[in-house]
């Protein structure tokens, strides 16, 4: 399998030291998250992990 990766152009093997110096992570855009009228979280799947809605009906209410 290692040979297959080396056949891809632009791929190189990183040393242990290079691997340890890598920084990265997942960028989460909470602006894509929201709530529907029933209080359910809407948006990408990660929104359920980072976002919460009140569990009450809030749309089309008469005042």
N, C-alpha and C positions, 0 to 999 in steps of 0.2 A: 504494500500500500504506500509506503514511503516513496518508492520509486515513481508511483503515479503522480504524487504531489510535485516532485522535482521536474516532471515533464511539463508543468504548467509554466508559461512564460511569466517572469516577474516574481516567482516564488523563491525564497531562500530559507535556509535553516537558521534559526536564531540560537545563539549560545544561551546557557543558563543565565548569565549575567544580563544579556539583552532581554530575556523573558522577564526577569525580575524588575527591570526598569520600565516596563510597559505600564501605562495608565489608561484607564478606560472605564466605561460603564454604560448604563442605559440612561438615555435622556428621556424623561417623562414630561409630556406636554399636557398639563392639567387644564389648559384652556379648551381642550377638546372634550372635556368631561362636563356633564350637566345632570339635570334631574328632569324626569317627566312628571306629568300631573299626578300620578299615583305614588310618587316618591321613590321611583326606581332610578338608579344611576344609569346614565346614557353615555355613549362614547366608546372608545377602544376598550379592550378587555382589561387593561391595567387600571382603568378608572375605578373598578370595584375595590381595588387594593388601597387606593390613595384618596378616595373621595367618598363622602357620605351625604345622604339626603334625608330630610325630615320625612317620616313615614305617615304623611297625611295628604289628603286631597287638597290641592291649592289652586287649581285652574278653574276658570269659568264660575267662580263664586260670586254671588250677588251680595252687594254691601248694603 
